[in-house]
Amino acid sequence: MRNAPYAAGPLLLLALWLAASEIGAVPAVLLPSPLDVLRAFVRLAASGELFTHTLASAARSLAGFALASLAGVGLGLVFSRKPQAEQSVHIVLEALRVTPPLAMIPLLILWLGINEAPKIAIVVLSGFFPIYLNTLTAFRNVDRKLLEVGASLDFSRSEIFRLIMLPAAMPGILTGLRLGFGYSWRALVGAELIAASSGLGYLINESGEYLKTDCVFVGIITIALLGIAADRVLAAVLGRATSTVQRKAKPACRAKKEA
C-alpha cells in the first residue's frame, strides 16, 4: 500500500493512452495501442533483438560512466586542494561544459573513427561535469572547524582526508554521481540515434524510419525503465558506501582523540 501513490501516475497515463487508442482519437501510426506495444516487446524480446540492443547501450553507458566518475571525482578532489590549478583550466572546462556533447559528434567521429570510441566519449563528456562540479563543491564546503579539530589532534594529512574530508563530502559526491549517470545515459541514446549500428537509440531511429511506432515505444519505455532501475541500484550502492565511510570514521576519530 505504501507504493500505491507511485503507481497512480503511470496507471492514469496508461488508462488515457488505452482510451485514446481505442476510440481512434489518434492514428495508430502515431500512437499505437498499449497492446500493440506489448506485442512488439514480446516479439523483440523473443528474437533476442531487444536484448542485443540493450546490452550494447548498457556496455557503452557503464564504460563511459566509469571513466567520467574517475575523471570527475579525481579532478574535483585535486582542484579543491589546488585552486590555482583549477583557475588555470577554468575557461577551457567552462567552454566544454556549455557545449552540447552531441554537437561534437562529427568531430569525435573524425578523431576517433566510427567504432565505440566516439559514443563512449559522448558519455564521458556528458557525465563528467555534474560529477566534477559536485565533487569540487563538496570538498570545498567541508566545515573548516572540523579540519581545525583534526589539526589540533595531530591528524596526518591522510587521516584528515580519510576521517574528516571524505565522510563530509560523500553526500555531495553521491549527488554528482547520480546526476552524472542521468546525463550520460540520455546523451548515449542521443549519440546512438546519429552514429551507431546497435543500441536502443539505434533501435528507435531505425523503427521510426520504417514507421514501426510500436517498436519506437518499446525502445523508449525500455530506456526509461532501465534508467530508473540503474539509478535506484546506483543510489543504494553509493548510499551504503557513504554510510560505511561515515560509520568507520567516527570510532577512528574517537580513538585518535583518546590517544
C-alpha positions as CSV (number, residue, x, y, z in Angstrom):
1,M,0.0,0.0,0.0
2,R,2.9,2.4,0.6
3,N,3.8,2.3,-3.1
4,A,0.2,3.0,-4.2
5,P,0.8,6.7,-4.8
6,Y,3.8,6.0,-7.0
7,A,1.6,3.7,-9.2
8,A,-1.2,6.2,-9.6
9,G,0.5,8.4,-12.2
10,P,1.6,5.5,-14.5
11,L,-1.8,3.8,-14.2
12,L,-3.6,7.0,-15.1
13,L,-1.3,7.6,-18.1
14,L,-1.9,4.0,-19.2
15,A,-5.6,4.4,-18.9
16,L,-5.6,7.6,-21.0
17,W,-3.3,6.0,-23.6
18,L,-5.6,3.0,-23.9
19,A,-8.7,5.1,-24.2
20,A,-7.2,7.3,-26.9
21,S,-6.1,4.3,-28.9
22,E,-9.5,2.5,-28.5
23,I,-11.6,5.4,-29.7
24,G,-9.2,6.2,-32.5
25,A,-8.6,9.8,-31.4
26,V,-5.0,9.5,-32.7
27,P,-4.0,7.4,-35.8
28,A,-2.3,4.1,-34.8
29,V,0.8,5.0,-36.8
30,L,1.3,7.9,-34.4
31,L,0.0,6.3,-31.2
32,P,-0.2,2.5,-31.2
33,S,-2.3,0.9,-28.5
34,P,-0.6,-0.5,-25.4
35,L,-1.4,-4.0,-26.5
36,D,0.4,-3.4,-29.8
37,V,3.4,-2.1,-27.9
38,L,3.3,-5.2,-25.6
39,R,3.2,-7.5,-28.7
40,A,6.1,-5.7,-30.2
41,F,8.0,-6.0,-26.9
42,V,7.4,-9.8,-26.8
43,R,8.4,-10.1,-30.4
44,L,11.7,-8.2,-30.0
45,A,12.5,-10.0,-26.7
46,A,11.8,-13.4,-28.2
47,S,14.0,-12.7,-31.2
48,G,16.8,-11.5,-29.0
49,E,17.0,-8.2,-30.8
50,L,15.9,-6.2,-27.7
51,F,18.5,-7.9,-25.6
52,T,21.3,-7.2,-28.1
53,H,20.5,-3.5,-28.3
54,T,20.0,-3.2,-24.5
55,L,23.4,-4.9,-23.9
56,A,25.1,-2.6,-26.4
57,S,23.7,0.5,-24.7
58,A,24.4,-0.7,-21.2
59,A,28.0,-1.6,-22.0
60,R,28.7,1.8,-23.5
61,S,27.0,3.6,-20.6
62,L,28.9,1.7,-17.9
63,A,32.3,2.2,-19.7
64,G,31.7,5.9,-20.2
65,F,30.2,6.5,-16.7
66,A,33.2,4.7,-15.1
67,L,35.6,6.9,-16.9
68,A,33.6,10.1,-16.2
69,S,33.4,9.1,-12.5
70,L,37.2,8.6,-12.2
71,A,38.0,11.8,-14.0
72,G,35.3,13.9,-12.3
73,V,36.0,12.7,-8.7
74,G,39.7,12.8,-9.3
75,L,39.9,16.3,-10.7
76,G,37.3,17.6,-8.2
77,L,39.5,16.4,-5.4
78,V,42.7,17.7,-6.8
79,F,41.3,21.1,-7.8
80,S,39.6,21.5,-4.4
81,R,43.0,21.4,-2.8
82,K,44.8,23.4,-5.5
83,P,42.6,26.4,-6.5
84,Q,45.3,27.9,-8.7
85,A,45.4,24.8,-10.9
86,E,41.6,24.9,-11.3
87,Q,41.8,28.6,-12.3
88,S,44.3,27.8,-15.0
89,V,41.9,25.5,-16.8
90,H,38.6,27.0,-15.7
91,I,37.8,28.7,-19.0
92,V,38.6,25.5,-21.0
93,L,36.3,23.4,-18.7
94,E,33.6,26.0,-18.9
95,A,33.7,26.1,-22.7
96,L,33.4,22.3,-22.7
97,R,30.6,22.4,-20.1
98,V,28.3,24.7,-22.1
99,T,29.0,23.0,-25.4
100,P,26.3,20.2,-26.0
101,P,28.2,16.9,-26.4
102,L,26.0,15.9,-29.3
103,A,27.3,18.9,-31.2
104,M,30.8,17.3,-31.1
105,I,29.8,14.0,-32.7
106,P,31.1,14.9,-36.2
107,L,34.4,16.0,-34.7
108,L,34.7,12.9,-32.5
109,I,34.0,10.6,-35.5
110,L,36.8,12.3,-37.4
111,W,39.2,12.0,-34.5
112,L,38.1,8.6,-33.1
113,G,36.6,6.8,-36.0
114,I,33.1,5.2,-36.2
115,N,33.6,2.4,-33.7
116,E,32.7,2.6,-30.0
117,A,35.1,5.3,-29.0
118,P,33.0,8.4,-30.1
119,K,29.9,7.1,-28.3
120,I,31.8,6.4,-25.1
121,A,33.4,9.9,-25.4
122,I,29.9,11.4,-25.6
123,V,29.0,9.6,-22.4
124,V,32.2,10.8,-20.7
125,L,31.7,14.4,-21.7
126,S,28.0,14.3,-20.6
127,G,28.6,12.7,-17.2
128,F,31.9,14.4,-16.3
129,F,30.7,17.9,-15.3
130,P,27.9,17.1,-12.8
131,I,30.3,14.7,-11.1
132,Y,33.3,17.1,-11.2
133,L,31.4,20.2,-10.0
134,N,29.6,18.4,-7.2
135,T,32.8,16.8,-6.0
136,L,34.6,20.1,-6.2
137,T,31.9,21.9,-4.3
138,A,31.6,19.1,-1.7
139,F,35.3,19.1,-0.8
140,R,35.5,22.9,-0.7
141,N,32.5,23.1,1.6
142,V,33.8,20.8,4.2
143,D,33.5,22.6,7.6
144,R,36.8,24.4,8.3
145,K,36.2,23.9,12.1
146,L,36.3,20.1,11.5
147,L,39.7,20.5,9.8
148,E,40.9,22.6,12.6
149,V,39.9,20.0,15.1
150,G,41.8,17.4,13.1
151,A,44.9,19.5,13.1
152,S,44.6,20.1,16.8
153,L,44.5,16.3,17.3
154,D,47.7,15.9,15.2
155,F,45.9,14.1,12.4
156,S,48.2,13.4,9.5
157,R,47.1,14.7,6.0
158,S,45.9,11.2,5.0
159,E,43.9,10.9,8.3
160,I,42.3,14.3,7.8
161,F,41.3,13.3,4.3
162,R,40.1,9.8,5.2
163,L,38.4,10.6,8.6
164,I,37.1,14.1,8.1
165,M,37.0,15.3,4.5
166,L,35.8,12.2,2.7
167,P,32.9,11.4,5.1
168,A,31.8,15.1,4.9
169,A,32.0,15.2,1.1
170,M,30.4,11.9,0.4
171,P,26.8,13.1,0.1
172,G,27.8,15.7,-2.4
173,I,29.8,13.2,-4.4
174,L,26.8,10.8,-4.3
175,T,24.6,13.6,-5.8
176,G,27.1,14.3,-8.5
177,L,27.4,10.6,-9.5
178,R,23.6,10.2,-9.7
179,L,23.3,13.3,-11.8
180,G,26.2,12.3,-14.0
181,F,24.7,8.9,-14.7
182,G,21.4,10.5,-15.7
183,Y,23.1,12.9,-18.1
184,S,25.4,10.2,-19.6
185,W,22.5,7.8,-20.1
186,R,20.4,10.4,-22.0
187,A,23.4,11.5,-24.1
188,L,24.3,8.0,-25.0
189,V,20.9,7.3,-26.5
190,G,21.2,10.6,-28.5
191,A,24.6,9.5,-29.8
192,E,23.1,6.2,-30.9
193,L,20.4,8.0,-32.8
194,I,23.1,9.6,-35.0
195,A,26.1,7.3,-35.2
196,A,25.5,3.7,-34.3
197,S,24.5,0.3,-35.7
198,S,23.3,-1.1,-32.4
199,G,21.8,0.1,-29.1
200,L,18.4,1.3,-28.0
201,G,18.9,4.7,-29.7
202,Y,19.6,2.9,-33.0
203,L,16.5,0.7,-32.5
204,I,14.3,3.8,-32.0
205,N,15.8,5.6,-35.0
206,E,15.5,2.6,-37.3
207,S,12.0,1.8,-36.2
208,G,11.0,5.4,-36.8
209,E,12.3,5.4,-40.4
210,Y,10.1,2.3,-41.2
211,L,7.1,3.7,-39.3
212,K,7.3,0.9,-36.7
213,T,5.9,3.2,-34.0
214,D,5.2,0.3,-31.6
215,C,8.9,-0.6,-31.7
216,V,9.8,3.1,-31.1
217,F,7.6,2.9,-27.9
218,V,9.3,-0.3,-26.9
219,G,12.7,1.4,-27.1
220,I,11.6,4.5,-25.2
221,I,9.9,2.5,-22.4
222,T,13.0,0.2,-22.1
223,I,15.3,3.2,-21.8
224,A,13.1,4.8,-19.1
225,L,12.8,1.6,-17.1
226,L,16.5,0.7,-17.3
227,G,17.4,4.3,-16.4
228,I,15.1,4.2,-13.3
229,A,16.4,0.8,-12.2
230,A,20.0,1.7,-12.7
231,D,19.6,4.9,-10.7
232,R,18.0,3.0,-7.9
233,V,20.8,0.5,-7.8
234,L,23.4,3.2,-8.0
235,A,21.8,5.2,-5.2
236,A,21.6,2.1,-3.0
237,V,25.2,1.1,-3.6
238,L,26.6,4.6,-3.1
239,G,24.3,5.3,-0.1
240,R,25.7,2.2,1.6
241,A,29.2,3.2,0.7
242,T,28.6,6.7,2.2
243,S,27.2,5.1,5.4
244,T,30.2,2.8,5.7
245,V,32.7,5.6,5.3
246,Q,31.0,7.8,7.8
247,R,30.4,5.0,10.3
248,K,34.1,3.9,10.2
249,A,35.3,7.5,10.6
250,K,33.6,8.1,13.9
251,P,35.3,5.4,16.0
252,A,38.6,6.1,14.4
253,C,38.3,9.8,15.3
254,R,37.3,8.9,18.8
255,A,40.3,6.5,19.2
256,K,42.6,9.2,17.9
257,K,41.2,11.7,20.3
258,E,41.6,9.4,23.3
259,A,45.1,8.5,22.3
